[in-house]
Amino acid sequence: MRCEVCGRKIHGSPIQALIEGAKLTVCVECSKHGKIIYDEPAPSRETPKLTPTPFVPKKKPMTAKVEITQEVVEGYHSKIRQAREKLGLSHEELGKKINEKVSVLSKLETGKMTPNNQLVAKLEHALKIKLIVPITKEKVTEIPKSPNRELTLGDLMQLEKKGGEEPTERKQS
């Protein structure tokens, strides 16, 4: 039999050793490089007793409710272009000034891309313009409805023409 580490012929009984995580059959000299493994008793066939783990209810993840109170102005693309041209800057110069790509600036000015908050802040500072305004809530006109009948498309058309007045009563047939 040969040593699995040095390859020499083993004189006497071979030794089982754990060397760098591997179980090897080695000679007496090479057994010094690891931990000698003595004969292990055979593992019993008994099933290990399982202890029940206590039930721990999962905590609900906290969800932060973010209320959006500002939005980018309408026509931001033309506003950016006008401010850039007013300062006499090219796309390249503005890009270097705010550390953005020319392609991003081109997309912003053509309206193909909406700027994020970080980009809006950079543009506002560099161009000295205002791009974020508080959100305006649209006014919803209440459509008057008779309690005894449903609203029809014709009623809505008349409401549009009259500028928000109550539709006239129809005779029921």
Residue frames relative to the residue before (quaternion, step in Angstrom):
aa qw qx qy qz dx dy dz
M 1.0000 0.0000 0.0000 0.0000 0.00 0.00 0.00
R 0.2507 -0.7806 0.5604 0.1174 3.57 -1.08 0.81
C 0.5478 -0.6017 0.4799 0.3281 3.56 -1.24 0.64
E 0.4210 -0.7302 0.4858 0.2316 3.59 -0.89 0.95
V 0.6521 0.4839 -0.3254 0.4844 3.61 1.25 -0.12
C 0.8238 0.2271 -0.1116 0.5072 3.59 0.55 -1.11
G 0.4501 -0.7188 0.4295 0.3101 3.62 1.20 -0.39
R 0.5015 0.6518 -0.4346 0.3671 3.64 1.23 -0.01
K 0.5769 -0.5673 0.4547 0.3723 3.53 -1.28 0.42
I 0.3610 -0.7357 0.5351 0.2050 3.58 -0.90 1.01
H 0.1700 -0.7597 0.6220 0.0839 3.60 -0.77 1.13
G 0.7536 0.2761 -0.2387 0.5467 3.59 -0.66 0.99
S 0.7168 -0.4221 0.3057 0.4631 3.56 -1.18 -0.45
P 0.4679 -0.6711 0.4937 0.2948 3.61 -0.99 0.80
I 0.2871 -0.7523 0.5728 0.1533 3.58 -1.16 0.61
Q 0.3235 -0.7089 0.5948 0.1979 3.56 -1.04 0.89
A 0.0581 0.8063 -0.5841 0.0729 3.60 -0.74 1.05
L 0.3476 -0.6962 0.5894 0.2172 3.51 -1.22 0.64
I 0.0546 0.8013 -0.5875 0.0991 3.57 -0.34 1.29
E 0.8416 -0.1197 0.0028 0.5266 3.57 -0.63 1.26
G 0.7566 -0.4189 0.1941 0.4631 3.54 0.93 0.99
A 0.6705 0.4597 -0.3059 0.4955 3.61 1.23 -0.06
K 0.3616 -0.7123 0.5631 0.2116 3.57 -1.02 0.88
L 0.0270 0.8323 -0.5463 0.0903 3.59 -0.40 1.26
T 0.3617 -0.6668 0.6002 0.2536 3.55 -1.31 0.48
V 0.0523 0.8400 -0.5280 0.1136 3.56 -0.42 1.28
C 0.5584 -0.5700 0.4756 0.3703 3.55 -1.38 0.13
V 0.7193 -0.4407 0.3122 0.4370 3.57 -1.33 0.18
E 0.6465 0.5351 -0.3191 0.4403 3.60 0.96 -0.85
C 0.7277 0.4373 -0.2394 0.4710 3.61 0.85 -0.97
S 0.5550 0.6141 -0.4029 0.3907 3.61 1.17 -0.38
K 0.5604 0.6110 -0.3769 0.4131 3.61 1.28 -0.37
H 0.6388 0.5561 -0.3145 0.4287 3.60 1.20 -0.47
G 0.7893 0.2144 -0.1230 0.5620 3.58 1.24 -0.17
K 0.6063 -0.5315 0.4378 0.3978 3.53 -1.29 -0.37
I 0.4034 -0.7203 0.5124 0.2363 3.57 -0.79 1.03
I 0.2282 -0.7633 0.5941 0.1109 3.53 -0.94 0.99
Y 0.2379 -0.7598 0.5910 0.1298 3.53 -0.73 1.11
D 0.6838 -0.4757 0.3354 0.4400 3.55 -1.22 0.38
E 0.2739 -0.7685 0.5628 0.1329 3.52 -0.78 1.09
P 0.4693 -0.6385 0.5070 0.3391 3.58 -1.02 0.66
A 0.5681 -0.6035 0.4353 0.3515 3.55 -1.07 0.75
P 0.4863 -0.6667 0.4654 0.3200 3.60 -0.86 0.82
S 0.4791 -0.6805 0.4769 0.2829 3.53 -0.99 0.89
R 0.4959 -0.6801 0.4690 0.2676 3.53 -1.19 0.59
E 0.4283 0.7048 -0.4713 0.3126 3.58 1.24 0.08
T 0.4212 -0.6767 0.5341 0.2816 3.52 -1.08 0.69
P 0.4738 -0.6766 0.4691 0.3124 3.58 -0.84 0.83
K 0.4925 -0.6496 0.4907 0.3076 3.53 -1.09 0.74
L 0.2649 -0.7644 0.5709 0.1401 3.49 -0.87 0.98
T 0.2204 -0.7563 0.6011 0.1349 3.54 -0.84 0.96
P 0.4553 -0.6957 0.4708 0.2950 3.57 -0.81 0.91
T 0.3535 -0.7182 0.5581 0.2187 3.51 -0.99 0.84
P 0.4946 -0.6689 0.4535 0.3199 3.56 -0.89 0.82
F 0.4880 -0.6574 0.4930 0.2943 3.55 -1.11 0.74
V 0.0538 -0.7764 0.6280 0.0044 3.53 -0.77 1.06
P 0.3357 -0.7567 0.5147 0.2231 3.60 -0.47 1.11
K 0.4758 -0.6685 0.4957 0.2847 3.52 -1.06 0.83
K 0.4049 -0.6902 0.5415 0.2577 3.50 -1.02 0.81
K 0.4592 -0.6591 0.5145 0.3000 3.52 -1.01 0.78
P 0.4654 -0.6760 0.4797 0.3102 3.56 -0.86 0.87
M 0.4477 -0.6842 0.5036 0.2791 3.50 -0.98 0.85
T 0.1342 -0.7782 0.6089 0.0750 3.53 -0.84 0.96
A 0.2940 -0.7580 0.5599 0.1597 3.49 -0.71 1.10
K 0.2684 -0.7503 0.5840 0.1547 3.53 -0.84 0.99
V 0.1051 -0.7972 0.5943 0.0177 3.51 -0.53 1.22
E 0.1891 -0.7744 0.5956 0.0994 3.52 -0.74 1.07
I 0.2913 -0.7592 0.5600 0.1586 3.53 -0.66 1.12
T 0.0883 -0.8360 0.5416 0.0008 3.54 -0.59 1.17
Q 0.7590 0.2934 -0.1807 0.5524 3.57 1.26 -0.22
E 0.0860 -0.7841 0.6131 0.0439 3.54 -1.23 0.53
V 0.5791 -0.5607 0.4565 0.3767 3.55 -1.29 0.34
V 0.5324 -0.6552 0.4328 0.3161 3.58 -0.93 0.89
E 0.5306 -0.5858 0.4915 0.3657 3.55 -1.23 0.46
G 0.8013 0.2408 -0.1973 0.5108 3.55 -1.02 0.76
Y 0.2159 0.8078 -0.5195 0.1757 3.57 1.17 0.60
H 0.6227 0.5748 -0.3463 0.4025 3.59 1.03 -0.78
S 0.6929 0.4426 -0.2903 0.4897 3.61 0.88 -0.84
K 0.6086 0.5555 -0.3473 0.4476 3.59 1.09 -0.68
I 0.6456 0.5091 -0.3117 0.4763 3.60 1.00 -0.84
R 0.6652 0.5111 -0.3041 0.4514 3.58 0.88 -0.97
Q 0.6710 0.5029 -0.3032 0.4527 3.60 0.86 -0.96
A 0.6671 0.4962 -0.3066 0.4635 3.59 0.92 -0.87
R 0.6426 0.5191 -0.3230 0.4618 3.60 1.00 -0.81
E 0.6819 0.4801 -0.2836 0.4734 3.58 0.92 -0.94
K 0.6161 0.5556 -0.3415 0.4417 3.59 1.07 -0.73
L 0.7017 0.4319 -0.2524 0.5074 3.58 1.09 -0.76
G 0.4416 -0.7240 0.4302 0.3094 3.60 1.31 -0.10
L 0.4458 0.6892 -0.4498 0.3521 3.57 1.12 0.68
S 0.3453 -0.6883 0.5891 0.2450 3.55 -1.14 0.66
H 0.6896 -0.4413 0.3452 0.4589 3.56 -1.29 0.11
E 0.6506 0.5339 -0.3139 0.4395 3.58 0.94 -0.90
E 0.6784 0.4953 -0.2954 0.4552 3.58 0.89 -0.95
L 0.6608 0.4881 -0.3055 0.4814 3.57 0.96 -0.86
G 0.6240 0.5511 -0.3297 0.4452 3.58 1.04 -0.80
K 0.6664 0.4833 -0.3002 0.4819 3.59 0.96 -0.84
K 0.6478 0.5508 -0.3130 0.4230 3.55 1.02 -0.87
I 0.7942 0.2660 -0.1377 0.5286 3.62 0.98 -0.85
N 0.4395 -0.7280 0.4243 0.3111 3.56 1.37 0.18
E 0.4960 0.6071 -0.4589 0.4181 3.57 0.78 1.09
K 0.5670 -0.5959 0.4506 0.3469 3.56 -1.24 0.47
V 0.5875 -0.5795 0.4427 0.3507 3.53 -1.22 0.64
S 0.6279 0.5535 -0.3372 0.4309 3.59 1.02 -0.78
V 0.6273 0.5261 -0.3354 0.4661 3.60 1.06 -0.73
L 0.6634 0.5000 -0.3038 0.4664 3.57 0.93 -0.89
S 0.6345 0.5260 -0.3281 0.4617 3.60 1.01 -0.79
K 0.6674 0.4979 -0.3002 0.4654 3.58 0.93 -0.88
L 0.6242 0.5336 -0.3381 0.4597 3.58 1.06 -0.72
E 0.7100 0.4744 -0.2632 0.4490 3.56 0.88 -0.98
T 0.6836 0.4383 -0.2940 0.5041 3.59 1.16 -0.43
G 0.4955 -0.6842 0.4111 0.3426 3.59 1.27 -0.13
K 0.4511 0.6927 -0.4511 0.3365 3.60 1.23 0.27
M 0.7721 0.2255 -0.1156 0.5827 3.57 1.27 -0.37
T 0.2762 -0.7318 0.5981 0.1746 3.56 -1.09 0.74
P 0.4226 -0.7300 0.4677 0.2642 3.61 -0.75 0.94
N 0.4135 -0.6683 0.5508 0.2811 3.57 -1.18 0.60
N 0.7395 -0.4388 0.2732 0.4312 3.59 -1.26 0.20
Q 0.6492 0.5257 -0.3201 0.4470 3.58 0.99 -0.83
L 0.6771 0.4845 -0.2830 0.4761 3.56 0.95 -0.91
V 0.6079 0.5458 -0.3463 0.4611 3.59 1.05 -0.75
A 0.6516 0.5185 -0.3161 0.4545 3.59 0.92 -0.90
K 0.6467 0.5162 -0.3170 0.4635 3.60 0.96 -0.85
L 0.6863 0.4903 -0.2809 0.4580 3.56 0.88 -0.99
E 0.6388 0.5290 -0.3283 0.4521 3.58 0.96 -0.84
H 0.6787 0.4926 -0.2851 0.4641 3.56 0.95 -0.88
A 0.7132 0.4646 -0.2631 0.4542 3.59 0.85 -0.98
L 0.7754 0.3529 -0.1779 0.4926 3.59 0.90 -0.92
K 0.3319 -0.7697 0.4782 0.2621 3.59 1.32 -0.17
I 0.4925 0.6096 -0.4531 0.4249 3.55 0.86 1.07
K 0.3928 -0.6822 0.5597 0.2588 3.57 -1.31 0.25
L 0.0804 -0.8236 0.5614 0.0045 3.59 -0.63 1.16
I 0.7225 0.3707 -0.2402 0.5319 3.60 1.21 -0.30
V 0.0207 -0.7839 0.6200 -0.0276 3.54 -0.92 0.99
P 0.6006 -0.5454 0.4179 0.4090 3.61 -1.18 0.39
I 0.5464 -0.6204 0.4519 0.3351 3.56 -1.10 0.72
T 0.2221 -0.7513 0.6072 0.1323 3.54 -0.93 0.93
K 0.3310 -0.7441 0.5442 0.2013 3.53 -0.85 0.95
E 0.4389 -0.6948 0.5074 0.2591 3.54 -0.90 0.95
K 0.4126 -0.6933 0.5324 0.2561 3.53 -1.04 0.82
V 0.1808 -0.7679 0.6087 0.0846 3.53 -0.82 1.03
T 0.2903 -0.7641 0.5498 0.1719 3.56 -0.65 1.11
E 0.4106 -0.6990 0.5366 0.2341 3.51 -0.93 0.96
I 0.2662 -0.7587 0.5744 0.1535 3.55 -0.74 1.02
P 0.3626 -0.7453 0.5121 0.2256 3.56 -0.59 1.12
K 0.0826 -0.8015 0.5923 0.0035 3.54 -1.02 0.80
S 0.4355 -0.6774 0.5254 0.2747 3.53 -0.96 0.86
P 0.5010 -0.6735 0.4438 0.3138 3.56 -0.92 0.76
N 0.7267 0.4562 -0.2594 0.4432 3.61 1.10 -0.56
R 0.8001 0.1951 -0.1422 0.5492 3.64 1.18 -0.06
E 0.5577 -0.6041 0.4645 0.3292 3.54 -1.31 0.40
L 0.5145 -0.6166 0.4989 0.3260 3.57 -1.25 0.47
T 0.2179 -0.7900 0.5625 0.1097 3.59 -0.90 0.91
L 0.6648 -0.4790 0.3789 0.4301 3.57 -1.31 0.17
G 0.6133 0.5523 -0.3421 0.4492 3.56 1.06 -0.71
D 0.6247 0.5321 -0.3336 0.4641 3.59 1.03 -0.77
L 0.6521 0.5096 -0.3110 0.4673 3.57 0.99 -0.84
M 0.6328 0.5288 -0.3269 0.4616 3.61 1.01 -0.81
Q 0.6619 0.4901 -0.3077 0.4765 3.58 0.92 -0.87
L 0.6250 0.5427 -0.3331 0.4516 3.57 1.01 -0.77
E 0.6333 0.5252 -0.3163 0.4723 3.58 1.04 -0.83
K 0.6898 0.4985 -0.2833 0.4421 3.59 0.83 -1.00
K 0.7345 0.4276 -0.2346 0.4719 3.57 0.92 -0.88
G 0.4824 -0.7021 0.4188 0.3146 3.58 1.24 -0.07
G 0.7913 -0.3503 0.1618 0.4743 3.56 0.89 0.88
E 0.4691 0.6623 -0.4673 0.3505 3.59 1.17 0.20
E 0.6086 -0.5602 0.4196 0.3737 3.54 -1.27 0.38
P 0.4834 -0.6670 0.4686 0.3192 3.63 -0.90 0.83
T 0.5305 -0.6299 0.4671 0.3219 3.53 -1.17 0.65
E 0.5596 -0.6117 0.4501 0.3318 3.54 -1.15 0.63
R 0.2504 -0.7444 0.5996 0.1539 3.55 -1.03 0.79
K 0.4729 -0.6298 0.5254 0.3220 3.49 -1.23 0.48
Q 0.3330 -0.7333 0.5499 0.2210 3.54 -0.86 0.86
S 0.2873 -0.7838 0.5290 0.1526 3.57 -0.90 0.90
